[in-house]
Amino acid sequence: MAKITFIGTGGGRFATIFQKRATGGIYIAEKGLLMHVDPGPGALVKMYEHGLDPTQTDVIFVSHAHPDHYTDAEILIEAMTLGGKNRRGMLIGSESVINGINDYRPISFYHKKIVKEVKVAKPGDKIMLKDWYELNITPALHSDLATIGFKLVLESGAVSYTSDTQLFDGLIEAHKGARLLIVCLTRPLNGKIPFHMSTEDAAELIGGVKPELAILTHMGLKVIQQATKQANWISEKTGIPTIAAIDGMRIYLEDKIEIKKD
Ligand SMILES: [Zn+2]
């Protein structure tokens, strides 16, 4: 059984600056694998609130070089390696995260050195996690052009994460087969802008991928104000159950998919 915790469900510049929602990313726990996805500001603090132990993490995945996705990665690498004493774990990131891009240098040389394995991931790559779980790197079209998402094949089915992206040819194909599709939704209905996912485009994506359940997260300020409306609009349009995540929400993936919001 996989357990997925939404440590933070806010995203985009202003939801992050004003902390309208927490911004700590997502935590995936499956037998023998603990993976933290896009640990933005507050991830470390919020983990303790949700009973998650950052020293146990096996994999830190950072999709691109924007602060709402990477800021807590360095301190979480220190946790994963017990202050650098225990050389373990894996850091997977886009080219821009691992090697830097323009003026962004998300991860210091020191932190890359103390992790056991550092991987620069590109769309189409397959990375084995703990010799058991296949992480398929998916493409994205975002203002950081190196941005990546993934489809992770777990025992209980595939879990997909789009990261920040607009809809483009090939995105639906890349996530096909996902039981659970996690969509970063920064823009609401009638709010479409380049390089970001809007509600209309999310519906097209979800309708094309046809997961068992779609979850909206990493929500921008305008999405947060009417998150349930966006999710319901997509559910009605596509016939696919779609929910807007809330901070601390957990999903249990087994034969059935269970949602816990307390
Ligand atoms: Zn971004």
Boltz pocket constraint, residues with backbone or C-beta under 6 A from the ligand:
constraints:
  - pocket:
      binder: B
      contacts: [[A, 64], [A, 66], [A, 142], [A, 164]]
      max_distance: 6.0
